Amino acid sequence: MTTTKNNHSPSETILLDDKSCDSKCILYENFIDEKMSAELFTNLLTTLPFEWTHYTVDGNTIKSPRRMVWMTTFNEPYKFSSNHDCGLPPHDFTKEVLQIKKKIEYLLHSEFNAVLVNLYMTGDEYSDWHSDDDPWMGSFPTIASVTLGAKRSFCIRSKRDSSYSQGTVLSPGSLLVMSGNMQDNYQHSLPVDETNRHTANPRINLTFRYIKKELLHLENSKPYWNS
């Protein structure tokens, strides 16, 4: 793990740099300053239409482990997989989310046209092991993830050896960037917070990505989702 910092950018920590499969994960601490982070958190928590979604496993309807909002520049719902019932309806970017998007695009010199906003209200709410490998993003997608609100642990494991995982803590205002071929070779998760299982300790996470319009027909072609 390597950390660098200069006077013109947030501190940068390399969490993963697997050259054998071109997989990289970088954490930028203090990407958004403390005051702005708190203001954005309050705004998004009180204004975004977070909702539960559902998926079917063995004929049973299962509620998602957290509430979410899907925002895009095109009018397409987000179905994670063929067992994701109905999917998440599309919403336009709000002014505040656009502000975050532009700040990320400036830092990374990358374009994003969609974001999944996750709300974790208590430590019981989580994201299980998965990869952000939706076919409509094409190969080598960059996923840029901003944390607002409570700190939570974040874990990474290789698909080649799932017995070993590494983790870090995502603080409010931080930006996590997964790039290269990471989604094909690694999984990530946000586990249950055992110390705050039943306590309101809300965290909002915005995961920006770029959807290739020529691949929209591949939406929900993954066979299974339960995270």
PATIMAR-866185 format. One record per residue (C-alpha): residue number from 1; x, y, z. Coordinates in Angstrom, 2 decimals, m for minus. Example, Ala and Ser with C-alpha at 12.3 -4.5 7.8 and 13.67 -1.06 7.14 Angstrom:
# residues 2
<site><i>1</i><px>12.30</px><py>m4.50</py><pz>7.80</pz></site>
<site><i>2</i><px>13.67</px><py>m1.06</py><pz>7.14</pz></site>
***
This chain:
# residues 227
<site><i>1</i><px>0.00</px><py>0.00</py><pz>0.00</pz></site>
<site><i>2</i><px>1.54</px><py>3.29</py><pz>m1.15</pz></site>
<site><i>3</i><px>0.48</px><py>6.82</py><pz>m0.19</pz></site>
<site><i>4</i><px>1.43</px><py>10.00</py><pz>m2.03</pz></site>
<site><i>5</i><px>0.32</px><py>13.60</py><pz>m1.64</pz></site>
<site><i>6</i><px>0.96</px><py>16.96</py><pz>m3.26</pz></site>
<site><i>7</i><px>m0.35</px><py>20.47</py><pz>m2.76</pz></site>
<site><i>8</i><px>m2.81</px><py>20.28</py><pz>m5.65</pz></site>
<site><i>9</i><px>m4.67</px><py>16.99</py><pz>m5.12</pz></site>
<site><i>10</i><px>m6.07</px><py>14.83</py><pz>m2.31</pz></site>
<site><i>11</i><px>m3.80</px><py>12.20</py><pz>m0.74</pz></site>
<site><i>12</i><px>m3.62</px><py>9.07</py><pz>m2.90</pz></site>
<site><i>13</i><px>m3.31</px><py>5.55</py><pz>m1.50</pz></site>
<site><i>14</i><px>m2.84</px><py>2.60</py><pz>m3.85</pz></site>
<site><i>15</i><px>m4.88</px><py>m0.24</py><pz>m2.35</pz></site>
<site><i>16</i><px>m4.34</px><py>m2.61</py><pz>m5.26</pz></site>
<site><i>17</i><px>m1.98</px><py>m2.63</py><pz>m8.24</pz></site>
<site><i>18</i><px>m2.07</px><py>m6.13</py><pz>m9.72</pz></site>
<site><i>19</i><px>m0.06</px><py>m5.83</py><pz>m12.91</pz></site>
<site><i>20</i><px>m0.56</px><py>m9.52</py><pz>m13.70</pz></site>
<site><i>21</i><px>m4.17</px><py>m8.77</py><pz>m14.65</pz></site>
<site><i>22</i><px>m4.14</px><py>m4.98</py><pz>m15.05</pz></site>
<site><i>23</i><px>m6.29</px><py>m4.37</py><pz>m11.96</pz></site>
<site><i>24</i><px>m6.03</px><py>m1.21</py><pz>m9.87</pz></site>
<site><i>25</i><px>m7.79</px><py>0.37</py><pz>m6.89</pz></site>
<site><i>26</i><px>m6.85</px><py>3.83</py><pz>m5.55</pz></site>
<site><i>27</i><px>m8.25</px><py>5.68</py><pz>m2.54</pz></site>
<site><i>28</i><px>m8.25</px><py>9.49</py><pz>m2.47</pz></site>
<site><i>29</i><px>m8.78</px><py>10.72</py><pz>1.09</pz></site>
<site><i>30</i><px>m10.34</px><py>14.17</py><pz>1.61</pz></site>
<site><i>31</i><px>m11.46</px><py>14.34</py><pz>m2.01</pz></site>
<site><i>32</i><px>m14.36</px><py>16.47</py><pz>m0.74</pz></site>
<site><i>33</i><px>m13.62</px><py>18.71</py><pz>2.24</pz></site>
<site><i>34</i><px>m15.33</px><py>18.14</py><pz>5.57</pz></site>
<site><i>35</i><px>m17.79</px><py>21.05</py><pz>5.34</pz></site>
<site><i>36</i><px>m18.89</px><py>20.30</py><pz>1.79</pz></site>
<site><i>37</i><px>m19.11</px><py>16.59</py><pz>2.52</pz></site>
<site><i>38</i><px>m21.48</px><py>17.22</py><pz>5.44</pz></site>
<site><i>39</i><px>m23.64</px><py>19.57</py><pz>3.38</pz></site>
<site><i>40</i><px>m23.88</px><py>17.13</py><pz>0.47</pz></site>
<site><i>41</i><px>m24.73</px><py>14.27</py><pz>2.82</pz></site>
<site><i>42</i><px>m27.61</px><py>16.19</py><pz>4.42</pz></site>
<site><i>43</i><px>m28.93</px><py>17.30</py><pz>1.05</pz></site>
<site><i>44</i><px>m28.87</px><py>13.85</py><pz>m0.55</pz></site>
<site><i>45</i><px>m30.26</px><py>12.10</py><pz>2.53</pz></site>
<site><i>46</i><px>m33.27</px><py>14.41</py><pz>2.64</pz></site>
<site><i>47</i><px>m33.99</px><py>14.91</py><pz>m1.07</pz></site>
<site><i>48</i><px>m33.18</px><py>11.74</py><pz>m3.04</pz></site>
<site><i>49</i><px>m35.99</px><py>9.15</py><pz>m3.59</pz></site>
<site><i>50</i><px>m34.20</px><py>6.13</py><pz>m2.10</pz></site>
<site><i>51</i><px>m36.13</px><py>2.89</py><pz>m2.49</pz></site>
<site><i>52</i><px>m35.83</px><py>m0.82</py><pz>m1.77</pz></site>
<site><i>53</i><px>m35.59</px><py>m3.13</py><pz>m4.75</pz></site>
<site><i>54</i><px>m36.27</px><py>m6.86</py><pz>m5.02</pz></site>
<site><i>55</i><px>m34.89</px><py>m9.94</py><pz>m6.70</pz></site>
<site><i>56</i><px>m36.03</px><py>m13.55</py><pz>m7.03</pz></site>
<site><i>57</i><px>m34.01</px><py>m16.49</py><pz>m5.69</pz></site>
<site><i>58</i><px>m35.40</px><py>m20.04</py><pz>m5.93</pz></site>
<site><i>59</i><px>m38.88</px><py>m18.65</py><pz>m6.48</pz></site>
<site><i>60</i><px>m38.72</px><py>m16.39</py><pz>m3.41</pz></site>
<site><i>61</i><px>m38.83</px><py>m12.58</py><pz>m3.54</pz></site>
<site><i>62</i><px>m35.94</px><py>m11.11</py><pz>m1.56</pz></site>
<site><i>63</i><px>m35.62</px><py>m7.47</py><pz>m0.50</pz></site>
<site><i>64</i><px>m32.34</px><py>m5.72</py><pz>m1.25</pz></site>
<site><i>65</i><px>m29.99</px><py>m5.21</py><pz>1.74</pz></site>
<site><i>66</i><px>m30.06</px><py>m1.42</py><pz>1.29</pz></site>
<site><i>67</i><px>m32.03</px><py>1.33</py><pz>m0.48</pz></site>
<site><i>68</i><px>m30.82</px><py>2.83</py><pz>m3.74</pz></site>
<site><i>69</i><px>m31.39</px><py>5.50</py><pz>m6.41</pz></site>
<site><i>70</i><px>m30.36</px><py>5.17</py><pz>m10.07</pz></site>
<site><i>71</i><px>m29.46</px><py>8.33</py><pz>m12.02</pz></site>
<site><i>72</i><px>m28.54</px><py>8.47</py><pz>m15.71</pz></site>
<site><i>73</i><px>m28.29</px><py>10.85</py><pz>m18.64</pz></site>
<site><i>74</i><px>m30.55</px><py>8.49</py><pz>m20.60</pz></site>
<site><i>75</i><px>m33.99</px><py>7.13</py><pz>m19.76</pz></site>
<site><i>76</i><px>m33.06</px><py>3.52</py><pz>m18.95</pz></site>
<site><i>77</i><px>m33.85</px><py>1.58</py><pz>m15.76</pz></site>
<site><i>78</i><px>m31.12</px><py>m0.42</py><pz>m14.04</pz></site>
<site><i>79</i><px>m31.70</px><py>m4.17</py><pz>m13.83</pz></site>
<site><i>80</i><px>m28.64</px><py>m5.73</py><pz>m12.23</pz></site>
<site><i>81</i><px>m29.46</px><py>m9.18</py><pz>m13.63</pz></site>
<site><i>82</i><px>m32.24</px><py>m11.34</py><pz>m15.02</pz></site>
<site><i>83</i><px>m33.45</px><py>m12.15</py><pz>m11.49</pz></site>
<site><i>84</i><px>m33.69</px><py>m8.45</py><pz>m10.50</pz></site>
<site><i>85</i><px>m37.44</px><py>m7.80</py><pz>m10.45</pz></site>
<site><i>86</i><px>m38.47</px><py>m4.62</py><pz>m12.27</pz></site>
<site><i>87</i><px>m35.13</px><py>m2.92</py><pz>m11.69</pz></site>
<site><i>88</i><px>m34.50</px><py>0.61</py><pz>m10.47</pz></site>
<site><i>89</i><px>m36.28</px><py>3.42</py><pz>m12.33</pz></site>
<site><i>90</i><px>m34.11</px><py>6.15</py><pz>m13.88</pz></site>
<site><i>91</i><px>m33.85</px><py>9.64</py><pz>m12.40</pz></site>
<site><i>92</i><px>m32.14</px><py>12.76</py><pz>m13.68</pz></site>
<site><i>93</i><px>m28.94</px><py>13.95</py><pz>m12.00</pz></site>
<site><i>94</i><px>m29.62</px><py>16.54</py><pz>m9.31</pz></site>
<site><i>95</i><px>m27.54</px><py>19.70</py><pz>m9.14</pz></site>
<site><i>96</i><px>m25.61</px><py>18.36</py><pz>m6.15</pz></site>
<site><i>97</i><px>m24.84</px><py>14.98</py><pz>m7.76</pz></site>
<site><i>98</i><px>m23.74</px><py>16.74</py><pz>m10.95</pz></site>
<site><i>99</i><px>m21.38</px><py>18.83</py><pz>m8.82</pz></site>
<site><i>100</i><px>m19.75</px><py>15.66</py><pz>m7.47</pz></site>
<site><i>101</i><px>m19.62</px><py>14.08</py><pz>m10.95</pz></site>
<site><i>102</i><px>m17.83</px><py>17.07</py><pz>m12.48</pz></site>
<site><i>103</i><px>m15.29</px><py>17.13</py><pz>m9.65</pz></site>
<site><i>104</i><px>m14.47</px><py>13.44</py><pz>m10.24</pz></site>
<site><i>105</i><px>m14.28</px><py>13.91</py><pz>m14.01</pz></site>
<site><i>106</i><px>m11.82</px><py>16.77</py><pz>m13.55</pz></site>
<site><i>107</i><px>m9.54</px><py>14.68</py><pz>m11.32</pz></site>
<site><i>108</i><px>m9.64</px><py>11.49</py><pz>m13.37</pz></site>
<site><i>109</i><px>m9.99</px><py>12.97</py><pz>m16.87</pz></site>
<site><i>110</i><px>m12.82</px><py>10.47</py><pz>m17.40</pz></site>
<site><i>111</i><px>m16.48</px><py>10.84</py><pz>m18.33</pz></site>
<site><i>112</i><px>m19.39</px><py>9.36</py><pz>m16.36</pz></site>
<site><i>113</i><px>m23.05</px><py>9.20</py><pz>m17.40</pz></site>
<site><i>114</i><px>m24.67</px><py>7.16</py><pz>m14.63</pz></site>
<site><i>115</i><px>m24.51</px><py>6.72</py><pz>m10.88</pz></site>
<site><i>116</i><px>m25.94</px><py>4.22</py><pz>m8.41</pz></site>
<site><i>117</i><px>m26.52</px><py>5.95</py><pz>m5.07</pz></site>
<site><i>118</i><px>m26.64</px><py>3.55</py><pz>m2.10</pz></site>
<site><i>119</i><px>m28.03</px><py>4.37</py><pz>1.35</pz></site>
<site><i>120</i><px>m26.90</px><py>2.34</py><pz>4.36</pz></site>
<site><i>121</i><px>m28.99</px><py>3.54</py><pz>7.31</pz></site>
<site><i>122</i><px>m27.67</px><py>1.12</py><pz>9.96</pz></site>
<site><i>123</i><px>m24.76</px><py>m1.28</py><pz>10.35</pz></site>
<site><i>124</i><px>m27.12</px><py>m4.11</py><pz>9.38</pz></site>
<site><i>125</i><px>m27.37</px><py>m2.80</py><pz>5.83</pz></site>
<site><i>126</i><px>m24.58</px><py>m3.99</py><pz>3.56</pz></site>
<site><i>127</i><px>m23.32</px><py>m4.94</py><pz>0.11</pz></site>
<site><i>128</i><px>m22.28</px><py>m8.56</py><pz>m0.35</pz></site>
<site><i>129</i><px>m19.33</px><py>m9.76</py><pz>m2.44</pz></site>
<site><i>130</i><px>m19.79</px><py>m8.73</py><pz>m6.08</pz></site>
<site><i>131</i><px>m18.14</px><py>m7.13</py><pz>m9.11</pz></site>
<site><i>132</i><px>m19.38</px><py>m4.06</py><pz>m10.97</pz></site>
<site><i>133</i><px>m19.16</px><py>m5.92</py><pz>m14.27</pz></site>
<site><i>134</i><px>m22.43</px><py>m4.98</py><pz>m15.96</pz></site>
<site><i>135</i><px>m22.06</px><py>m5.88</py><pz>m19.67</pz></site>
<site><i>136</i><px>m23.31</px><py>m2.48</py><pz>m20.86</pz></site>
<site><i>137</i><px>m20.13</px><py>m0.85</py><pz>m19.47</pz></site>
<site><i>138</i><px>m17.92</px><py>m2.86</py><pz>m21.82</pz></site>
<site><i>139</i><px>m14.36</px><py>m3.89</py><pz>m21.00</pz></site>
<site><i>140</i><px>m12.08</px><py>m2.19</py><pz>m18.45</pz></site>
<site><i>141</i><px>m14.72</px><py>0.02</py><pz>m16.76</pz></site>
<site><i>142</i><px>m13.71</px><py>2.70</py><pz>m14.28</pz></site>
<site><i>143</i><px>m15.90</px><py>2.87</py><pz>m11.16</pz></site>
<site><i>144</i><px>m15.58</px><py>6.01</py><pz>m9.02</pz></site>
<site><i>145</i><px>m17.13</px><py>5.71</py><pz>m5.56</pz></site>
<site><i>146</i><px>m17.67</px><py>8.64</py><pz>m3.15</pz></site>
<site><i>147</i><px>m18.49</px><py>8.16</py><pz>0.55</pz></site>
<site><i>148</i><px>m20.63</px><py>10.63</py><pz>2.53</pz></site>
<site><i>149</i><px>m21.80</px><py>10.26</py><pz>6.13</pz></site>
<site><i>150</i><px>m20.58</px><py>7.40</py><pz>8.32</pz></site>
<site><i>151</i><px>m17.31</px><py>5.54</py><pz>7.94</pz></site>
<site><i>152</i><px>m17.59</px><py>1.93</py><pz>6.78</pz></site>
<site><i>153</i><px>m15.20</px><py>m0.91</py><pz>6.07</pz></site>
<site><i>154</i><px>m14.55</px><py>m1.88</py><pz>2.44</pz></site>
<site><i>155</i><px>m13.07</px><py>m5.23</py><pz>1.39</pz></site>
<site><i>156</i><px>m11.45</px><py>m6.60</py><pz>m1.78</pz></site>
<site><i>157</i><px>m10.74</px><py>m10.21</py><pz>m2.71</pz></site>
<site><i>158</i><px>m9.36</px><py>m11.97</py><pz>m5.77</pz></site>
<site><i>159</i><px>m11.63</px><py>m14.24</py><pz>m7.79</pz></site>
<site><i>160</i><px>m8.65</px><py>m16.59</py><pz>m8.15</pz></site>
<site><i>161</i><px>m8.26</px><py>m16.99</py><pz>m4.38</pz></site>
<site><i>162</i><px>m11.32</px><py>m15.90</py><pz>m2.41</pz></site>
<site><i>163</i><px>m9.81</px><py>m17.17</py><pz>0.86</pz></site>
<site><i>164</i><px>m7.73</px><py>m14.00</py><pz>1.14</pz></site>
<site><i>165</i><px>m9.17</px><py>m10.50</py><pz>1.34</pz></site>
<site><i>166</i><px>m7.84</px><py>m7.06</py><pz>2.21</pz></site>
<site><i>167</i><px>m9.74</px><py>m4.12</py><pz>3.61</pz></site>
<site><i>168</i><px>m9.71</px><py>m0.44</py><pz>4.40</pz></site>
<site><i>169</i><px>m12.02</px><py>2.13</py><pz>5.98</pz></site>
<site><i>170</i><px>m13.84</px><py>4.58</py><pz>3.72</pz></site>
<site><i>171</i><px>m14.20</px><py>7.97</py><pz>5.41</pz></site>
<site><i>172</i><px>m16.66</px><py>10.74</py><pz>4.49</pz></site>
<site><i>173</i><px>m15.39</px><py>12.80</py><pz>1.58</pz></site>
<site><i>174</i><px>m13.18</px><py>10.00</py><pz>0.24</pz></site>
<site><i>175</i><px>m13.10</px><py>8.80</py><pz>m3.37</pz></site>
<site><i>176</i><px>m12.35</px><py>5.17</py><pz>m4.26</pz></site>
<site><i>177</i><px>m11.47</px><py>4.41</py><pz>m7.90</pz></site>
<site><i>178</i><px>m11.48</px><py>0.88</py><pz>m9.34</pz></site>
<site><i>179</i><px>m10.05</px><py>0.62</py><pz>m12.85</pz></site>
<site><i>180</i><px>m8.36</px><py>m1.52</py><pz>m15.45</pz></site>
<site><i>181</i><px>m9.54</px><py>m5.14</py><pz>m15.43</pz></site>
<site><i>182</i><px>m10.41</px><py>m5.14</py><pz>m11.71</pz></site>
<site><i>183</i><px>m14.07</px><py>m6.06</py><pz>m12.17</pz></site>
<site><i>184</i><px>m13.15</px><py>m9.23</py><pz>m14.08</pz></site>
<site><i>185</i><px>m10.53</px><py>m10.33</py><pz>m11.55</pz></site>
<site><i>186</i><px>m11.68</px><py>m9.05</py><pz>m8.15</pz></site>
<site><i>187</i><px>m14.78</px><py>m8.71</py><pz>m6.01</pz></site>
<site><i>188</i><px>m15.55</px><py>m6.10</py><pz>m3.36</pz></site>
<site><i>189</i><px>m17.99</px><py>m5.78</py><pz>m0.48</pz></site>
<site><i>190</i><px>m19.22</px><py>m3.49</py><pz>2.28</pz></site>
<site><i>191</i><px>m19.76</px><py>m5.91</py><pz>5.19</pz></site>
<site><i>192</i><px>m22.15</px><py>m5.57</py><pz>8.09</pz></site>
<site><i>193</i><px>m20.86</px><py>m3.17</py><pz>10.76</pz></site>
<site><i>194</i><px>m21.07</px><py>m5.31</py><pz>13.88</pz></site>
<site><i>195</i><px>m20.59</px><py>m2.37</py><pz>16.27</pz></site>
<site><i>196</i><px>m23.56</px><py>m0.45</py><pz>14.84</pz></site>
<site><i>197</i><px>m25.88</px><py>m3.26</py><pz>13.71</pz></site>
<site><i>198</i><px>m29.08</px><py>m1.70</py><pz>15.03</pz></site>
<site><i>199</i><px>m27.99</px><py>1.92</py><pz>15.36</pz></site>
<site><i>200</i><px>m28.84</px><py>4.67</py><pz>12.89</pz></site>
<site><i>201</i><px>m25.45</px><py>5.56</py><pz>11.44</pz></site>
<site><i>202</i><px>m26.26</px><py>6.48</py><pz>7.84</pz></site>
<site><i>203</i><px>m23.78</px><py>6.35</py><pz>4.99</pz></site>
<site><i>204</i><px>m24.36</px><py>7.38</py><pz>1.38</pz></site>
<site><i>205</i><px>m22.20</px><py>5.96</py><pz>m1.37</pz></site>
<site><i>206</i><px>m22.28</px><py>7.22</py><pz>m4.97</pz></site>
<site><i>207</i><px>m20.79</px><py>4.84</py><pz>m7.55</pz></site>
<site><i>208</i><px>m20.27</px><py>6.62</py><pz>m10.85</pz></site>
<site><i>209</i><px>m19.80</px><py>4.69</py><pz>m14.07</pz></site>
<site><i>210</i><px>m19.96</px><py>5.11</py><pz>m17.86</pz></site>
<site><i>211</i><px>m22.61</px><py>3.19</py><pz>m19.78</pz></site>
<site><i>212</i><px>m21.90</px><py>2.62</py><pz>m23.48</pz></site>
<site><i>213</i><px>m25.10</px><py>3.39</py><pz>m25.35</pz></site>
<site><i>214</i><px>m24.26</px><py>0.89</py><pz>m28.09</pz></site>
<site><i>215</i><px>m24.33</px><py>m1.81</py><pz>m25.38</pz></site>
<site><i>216</i><px>m27.67</px><py>m0.86</py><pz>m23.80</pz></site>
<site><i>217</i><px>m29.23</px><py>m4.02</py><pz>m25.23</pz></site>
<site><i>218</i><px>m27.01</px><py>m6.04</py><pz>m22.83</pz></site>
<site><i>219</i><px>m28.72</px><py>m4.54</py><pz>m19.75</pz></site>
<site><i>220</i><px>m29.78</px><py>m7.27</py><pz>m17.26</pz></site>
<site><i>221</i><px>m28.01</px><py>m10.03</py><pz>m19.25</pz></site>
<site><i>222</i><px>m26.19</px><py>m11.17</py><pz>m16.10</pz></site>
<site><i>223</i><px>m27.99</px><py>m14.28</py><pz>m14.84</pz></site>
<site><i>224</i><px>m27.94</px><py>m13.61</py><pz>m11.10</pz></site>
<site><i>225</i><px>m27.73</px><py>m10.85</py><pz>m8.49</pz></site>
<site><i>226</i><px>m28.22</px><py>m10.96</py><pz>m4.72</pz></site>
<site><i>227</i><px>m25.89</px><py>m8.29</py><pz>m3.28</pz></site>
***
